[in-house]
């Protein structure tokens, strides 16, 4: 079986795919992940609002583009620097030798517990399923002579009662 870091694990565990810094990470509760530097203090928490995929027991929920109403919270452990990456550029017979090094700024995160809350069957019966599309305003009724006269007579009766 082929396993990819972005595909849910086959062992029926809870996992999700989140986006941080333009990169996708597969995370599970309790995982420790290194992501690009975030502007958050160590000890604070950050939320990933863009969740692309949620794998919970035997169900897989895929967002288009993201899953609505689901945020994954992570605790910032520390800010670190990645390993040194050396770049060498050399051209023979041209006296061109360029040596540069770089280290990525990273943030260590610990993923907090997450998941969808399971609803009871009694709650499902009590809740009314919303209809697709936006709710429409009630149509305006046409006023005829009869309705205008009825309104006028009600208004006059109400004003007479208020005067007394």
Secondary structure, 3 states (H helix, E strand, C coil): CCCCCCCCCCCCCCEEEEEECCEEEEECCCCEEEEECCCCCCCCEEEECCEEEEEECCEEEECCCCCCCCCEEEEEEEEEECCCEEEEEEECCCCEEEEEEECCEEEEEEECCCCCCCCCHHHHHHCCCCCCCCCCCCCCCCCCHHHHHHHHHHHHHHHHHHHC
